[in-house]
Amino acid sequence: MGSIRIGAGAAWWGDRIEPAAWNAERGDLDWLVFETMAEATVSAAQVRRRRDPAFPGYDTYLDDRMAAVLPHCLAGRTRIVSNQGWINPEGAADRIAWWCRKLGHRGVRVAAVDGGMLTDRIASLADRVLETGAPLSDLAGSMVSAEAYLGIEPILAALDDGARIVVTSRVADPSLFLAPMVHAFGWTLDDWARLGQGAGIGHLLECGAQVTGGYFADPGYKDVPDPWNLAFPIAEVAADGSAVIGKLAGTGGRIDRRTVKEQLFYEVHDPGAYITPDVVVDFTTTRIVEEGPDRVRVEGIGGRARTPTLKVSIGIEEGFVGEDMFFYAGPGALDRARLAARILEERFRYVQLAADDLRIDFLGVNAIHGPASPPAAEPYEVALRVAARTRTREEAAKVGREVDAMAVSGVAMTGKRVPHQDRVREVIGVWSALVPREAVRPTVTIRES
């Protein structure tokens, strides 16, 4: 095979659906890849399942995404790889098979990749927290989940078994894109040069619109045409792993050396040693060449042998946050906001708020940089954001109660919103550990529509 076309379908759980549908319909794709998990997704899903046994455990937008892309993918040659399985990839595979049947397609093989969950075994596999060096046992009483980042091997097994669609649990983002390349071109799993190149291309695609102008635009400095109409990228990947990154004609955004370089180094701690489960990628040798409008060739990315360990993402219960907001406008708005903050501080003492951290920020004045914010001109309007981090839900709820009281027991001209959402949220901290690669045993289950 001379080349393959891989299109991005999502960069995170809450991403837009329309660009995925455009790629499926008009992208002439061999592969459509969805990345819908962040580090906290697994833990948040575990917490939700504890509260709501009816929660299916997979991407809550799975139906919307499949309804948008499956008619086009199944009518053509496009195969799908997705990590929308979250903590229940078999349930997600069942649901995708249902969609295939609903659309009139029988015999479609849908694979579920699982096996990275190590919650019950992590204490015997790792002894230190990667970020702090502290004993892993310190987290034992508050652990929600521990899941390893899988690589390409179980996806390859599913594809080799004839799967048209593969849905996974936690798989490293670049691996979702690398697996189709290895399957299509027959690369060996120790061909570090090609694996490094392919994983690097996967890294460019995994954040979707970030390489087509999303999270890039800065008016007057980095202008992006029609940013409301951004497409997701499509990579034309050659057998040597080099690729041309482009997008659909007639869509907004831009692809040039700048957008590619920004995404290349996004979330990369060491550009010379970007560690994935499949290969250690070296971005320092990358060559980026603009071939034409919205077409950038990327080649020369290096690779070295993979590590003997896999990273595990560990979700930890870290208390609660109570948060609310209210507003002032007109002359003297900032002075009224300062008085309101003082009132709240005193009232929190009355109710004995037990908070590990308390913040009262003036949005537009000091909310981002706090005391380091430079003096600002008198604002016409100010929003107060009040947030407290606490050990219990009951303590966190005190924030909303005291903010509610400001409606009639506060400062003149207080603008109070009516809260239609829970003002208390549970905090799930995310920590990491390393485990021996051989301790993780992925599984592949096939469903058929």
N, C-alpha and C positions, 0 to 999 in steps of 0.2 A: 504494500500500500504506500503510495507516494506521500500523502498527507491526509490529515483528518481535521475536521472542524469541530471545535469544542466551544460551546456557549455557556456563559454563566446564567443561572436562573434565580439566584438569591445570594445575598451577602450576610444576612442575619435573619432571625426569626421575624422581625417586623418589617422586612423589606417590601418594596413595591412588587406587585404581581404583574402589572402590564408589560414591563420590559421582558420578563420571561416568556410571556405569551407571544410577543413580537419575535423573539429569537426562535421560538418553536415554530411559528408560522412562516417566517420569512428568512430565517437564518441559514437554510440549507445545511442543517447540522447533522453530524454523525452522533454527537453526544450533547446532552443538556445536563448540567451539574448544578445541584442546589446545595448551598451551605447555609444552614439555618440555626447553628448552635454557637453560643458564646460560652465562656468558661463557667458561667453561673447557671447555664440552662439546665444541666442535669440535676443540680441540687434544687433549683426552683421547681422542677417537675416532680422531684421526690417529695418536696414539702407539700405541693398541691395535691398529690395523690394521697398523702396522709390525711389531709382535710376533706378530700372529695374522692371517695372510692370509685365514683363513676368516671373520673378523668381517665381518658384512654392512654395517656402517657406519651403520645407522639405529638408532633408539631400541630398546634391548634389551627394553623392555616393550611393543613395538608389538603383538605377538600377543595379549598379555593384555588390552590396552586395546581392540583391535578385536573380540576375542571377546566382550567385555563389552558393547559399545555397538552394534556393527553390526546385530545382529538387530532392535533397536528402531528404529534410525535408518532402515534400509532398508525396514522395514515401514511407516514413516510418511513424513513429508515432510522430515525433518531432514537437512540437508547438513552436511558436516564440513570444517573447515579446521584443519590441524595442521602444526606444524614438527617432527614426529617423523622427518623425513627425514635430519636431521643432515648427514653428509657423503656420503650416498647416497640422495637423494630418489627417484631412479628405481627403485632396489631396493626402497625402501619402498612405492612405488606398485605395483610388481609384486606385492609381498606382500599389500597390501590388496586388489588385484584378485583374488588367489587366495582370500582370505577371502570375498569377495563370491560367487565361484563355489561355494565350499564350502557357503555358506549358501543356495544355490539362486537367486542373483540374477545373471542374465546381462545384459550390455549396460550395466553401470554404468560411467560414465566417471570415471576416476581420473587426476588431473593431478599431475605432478611439477614443482615450481618449483626451479630451480637457477640457477647462473651468478654467484654472489657470491664464489667462491673466486678470490683474487688473489695467491696465494703466489708464483707465478712472475713476476708483473708489479709487485708492490708497490714494489720499489726504484725503478722508473721513474715511479711515480704519486705517491709521497709522499716527503718528505725529512726530516720531523721526527716524533719521538715526541710524541704529544699531551700526555701527563702530565708530561714532563720537559723538553721542548724539545730533547732530545739528538738528534743525527743518527740517522736510521733505519739508516744503514749500521752503526752500533754493534751492531745486533741480527742482522746478516746471517748470521753463522756459526752461530747457534743457533736460527734461525727454524723452527718446526714448520708453522705455517699462518697465512694471512692471509685473512680473509673479511669482506666488506662486509655490513652490515645492510641487507637489501632492504626495500622498502616494499610498498604495496598493488598497484602496477601489474601485476606478473606474476600475482598472485592474481586480479585482476579479469579479466585476459586468459583465464585458465583457466576462471573461472566463466562468462564470456561465451561460451566454447566448449562450454558444456554440462556441465562437470565437476560431478559430484555430491559428489566428495571431492577436496580439494586437500591435498597433502602437500609441505612445503617444506624447504629448507635454512635457513640463518640469515636469518630475517625479524624485524624489530623487534617486540617483544611486542605493543604496542598495534595494530600494523598487522594482525595476525592477526584481530582483532575489528573493526577499522575496515573492512576490505575487504568483509565481508558487508553492512555498512550502506550503503556507497557503491553496491554492486551492486544492493541491494534498492530504494534510494530514488532512484538515478540522480543523485547529487550529482556535480558537476563537480570536476575535480582542482585547481581554483583557488578553490573555495568555502571559503575559509580558516575562516570562522566555523563552518560545519557540520563540516568536517574536524577542527577543534580540539575541538569538543564530542564528536564521535565517538571521537577518539583518547583523550580524557580518560576516556570511559566504558570504552574498551578497557583503559586503565591500571588502572581499578578492578577489572576482571574478571581481568586477567592473572595475578594471584597467588592466584586461587582462594579457598580458605577464609580467607585473611587478611582478607577483607571480611565474612565470616560469623562471625567470632570466633576464627579460628585466629591464632596469634602475637599475640593480643590479651589473653587471659585473664591476670588478676593477682588471685589470691584475696583477697577482702575489699576490693578496690579497683575492679577491673573484672571482675565475675563473669560467666561465660558458662554458660548452661544446657546440660547434657549435652554437654560438649566432646568426648566420645568418638564422637559421632554427627553431626559437622559435615557439612553439605552444601556443595556449591560453588554460587556465586551464579548467578542468572539475571537478565538485564536485559531489560526491556520497553522497546525503543527506539522513539521516535517519529520521524517524518520530519524534524523539525527538529534531531535529535540528542539531545534531552533523554531521560532514561530514569528508570525506576523500578527500583531494585536490590532483588531479593527472593530467596527461597529456597523450597524445597519445604516444604509443611506436614508436620508430624510429625517434622522433623529437629531436631537440636540446634543450638547456636550462637545468634547474634543478629546482626541488622543494625540499626544505629542511626546517629545522626549521628557518634558517636565512632568506630565501626569504619570508617565511610566516610572520615572525615577522616584517620585514621591511614594508611589505604591510599592516599588521595589524595596524600599527601606522602612516601610510601615511595619511597626511592631517587630522589628529585627534588632536584637540586642547586639549581636556581633555579625557584621556583614560577611566576615570571612568564615563563619561557622554557625550557620543557621541550622539548628538540629531538628530533623523530622524523624519519624519512626523508620523511614525507608533509606535515608541518605543524609549526610551532612552537606549542606549547600554552601557554596562559596560565591557570593555575589560580586566580589571585588574584581573579577575578570569579565564582567558583563559588557557587551557591546550593544548599544542602542542606536538605531539608525532610522530616521524618518524616511519612509519610502514614498510618501505622498500624503495628501490630506487624510487625516484620521487613520493612517496606516503606519505602524512602527514595528520594525524588525528587532527582535531580541535574540541574541545568541551569545555564546561564550561563557554562559554560567557554568561554574565548576561544581564538582561533587567529590566527596570522600566517603570512605566506608562508614556504614551506620554504626551507632553506638550499641553496646551490649544490653542497655537498659531501655525501658519505656517510661515516659512521664505519666504520672497519675494525678488527676485533678481531684482534690478532696474538698467536699463541701462541709462547712462547720457552722453550727448554730452560734451566732454572735449577737443575740439579743434582738432589740426592736428599735425602730425609729418612729417617733411621733412628729408629724410635720403639718403645718398649716400656713396660711398667707392672708394678709389683709393690706389695705391701700389708703394712701392719702394723695390729694391733688390740690393744686393752687398755691398761692403765696404762703410760705411758712410750712410747706409739706414736710421738709426734712426735720424741722424742729419738732413738729408734732410726732413724727416717726420716732425721734430720739426719746421723747417723753413716753411714748407707748412702749418702747423697749424697756425703759426703766420700770414702768408699771408692771410689765410682765415678769421681769427679774424678781421684783419684790413679791409678787403673787405666787411665783413658783416656790419661794421660800415658805409662804404660808401653807401651801399644800404639800410641802416637804418632797418636792420632786427629786427623786434619786436618779440622777443622770450622770453617765460617764462623760458625756460631752453635751454642751448646750450652745447653739449658735442662733443669734438673731442678726440677720443680714438685711441690708438695705439694697434691694435689687437696683442696678444701675449706678450705684455709688461705691459699694465695697464688697459685694457678694462673692466676687471671684477671687480677688487678691487680699481681702481682709485688711489688716492694718497697713499692708504695703501699698494699698491703693492711694494714688496721688489725690490731693485736695481737688474737689470738683466744684464747678459753678452750682449755684443754688438750683436744684432740679425743680421742674414744675410738678412732677409726680413721683411718688416713691411707693414701692411695694415692700412690705416686711415679710420675710420668710423666717419662720420660727421652727427650729428642729432640735430635738433632743434624742440622744442615743441612750437607751436604758436596757436593763437586764430583763424586764418583764413587760408584757403587753399592757398591764394595768398602769404602770408608771408612764409608758409612752402615751396612753390615752389622755393623760392630764394636759398635754400640750393643747389638744383641740378644745378641751373644756375651758381652759383659761382664755384661749383666743376667742371662743364664742362669746365669752362675757364682755369682751372689748366692744361689742356692738352697742351696749347701753351703759357699760361701766368703764368706759375708756376715754379717749381723747375726742375733742370735737371733730366732726366730719370724717369719722372712721368709715371706710368703705369695706364692708364685710361680705364675702361671697357665701352662698349657701352650699355647704359641702355635700356633694352627691357621691363621694367615694370614701373608702376607708382611709382615714388619716393616720393609721398605724400600719406599718409593714414590718415583716420579719426580715432580719438581716442574715444572709447566708454568706459567710466569708469563704474565699477560695484559696486553698493552699496546695502545695505540690510535694510529691515525693517521687523517687525513682525505684523501679522494681526490675528484677531480672526479666529479660524478654521472654524467656522460656516459661515463666510462671503464668503468662497470659495465654489463654486458650480460646481463640475466637471460634464462633460457630456460624454455619450458613444453613438457613432453612429455606426451601423453595415452596412457593405457592403458585398455583396456576389458575388463571381466570376461567 
